[in-house]
Amino acid sequence: MESIFLISSSVIAEYLIITAIILMIINFGVTLFTLILRNDVLYNDTGSHFTANVVLLAFEILFIIFSIIVFSSEELFIALSLPIIFGAIIFTLMLVWNFIQMRGISIRSMEILETLVGVIEAGDENLDGHSLHVQNLTMLIYDYLPLLDRQKINPMNLQYASLFLDIGKLGIPRSIIDKKGKLTPSEKELVQRHPEICVELFERLPSFTTVTYWVKYHHERVDGNGYYHLKGEEIPLASRILALADTYSAITMDRSYRPSLPYENAISELRLVSGSQLDSKLVEIFCSIPRKKVSACMNDVRNRMKKYQTGDFRW
């Protein structure tokens, strides 16, 4: 009877430790995925998030090694199986909770930013939801990118970049922004500085380094005739996406100096500048997206902007 009990305990202990090892391997994979594939902080930030993830990876590796050592020892694995499985479960729950909390914070931060942008653009006949429209179009294009291209871009950073696209125009006099006639060379030069102004506004926030880097180059042309004369793949992929979304939005939204164009005409305009102003592959991807999904981007903006039309928010 005692031998049967020992055999049962041994089998249970083996299963517990194997389960703990599997859990920690999954945790390791999730942490590694977060670190390498979805974390732009790796390349353009202070590195604090990177360091935290490296420490987590090191702890997980040590935990797995320790569990394997215990599993291979007849004297230890029965006695330590319960603490090991409890440790793995607690660590997994903490990791899940952390992801839930971070997700909630990210969503709330985005909602606050969208509200502020909506309020700033409300009542401005040359904006009136333009940034929100660019955001919707940008994320729609992102959803249709090939998998490998999506892995190069952090989608949350891409949303921030789409909303910050024209924030630099706040540093340009309204008389120039609202001017209906042709801009003078000095006025045109000032308007062209709005991406650079965005960089200056957020240069003290290291977590937005990648975001502002993308915004800075969103007016580059693939033929090299943009603001900074980058061309082709020298322009960040995210910046090329922003340029496409910004161009389509500008064509299809009313402006004080020209009427908007319908979907068919806008698509024709995009095809005309494909390969010169805009990335030809991205243009083809955009043109393949069902029209109803593209139209839904503007319908969503109109509905969201209604709540900001209760007064004149222009400065």
Salt bridges, closest charged atoms under 4 A:
GLU114 OE1 - ARG304 NH2 3.17
ASP124 OD2 - ARG174 NH2 2.53
ASP149 OD1 - LYS152 NZ 3.41
ASP166 OD2 - HIS130 NE2 3.38
ASP166 OD1 - LYS169 NZ 3.74
ASP166 OD1 - HIS194 NE2 3.55
ASP178 OD1 - ARG174 NH2 3.13
ASP178 OD2 - ARG314 NH2 2.60
GLU187 OE1 - LYS179 NZ 2.79
GLU196 OE2 - ARG193 NH2 3.69
GLU200 OE2 - ARG193 NH2 3.01
ASP223 OD2 - ARG221 NH2 2.96
ASP246 OD1 - HIS130 NE2 2.75
GLU264 OE2 - ARG291 NH1 2.40
ASP279 OD2 - ARG240 NH1 2.74
GLU284 OE2 - ARG271 NH1 2.86
ASP300 OD2 - ARG304 NH1 2.80
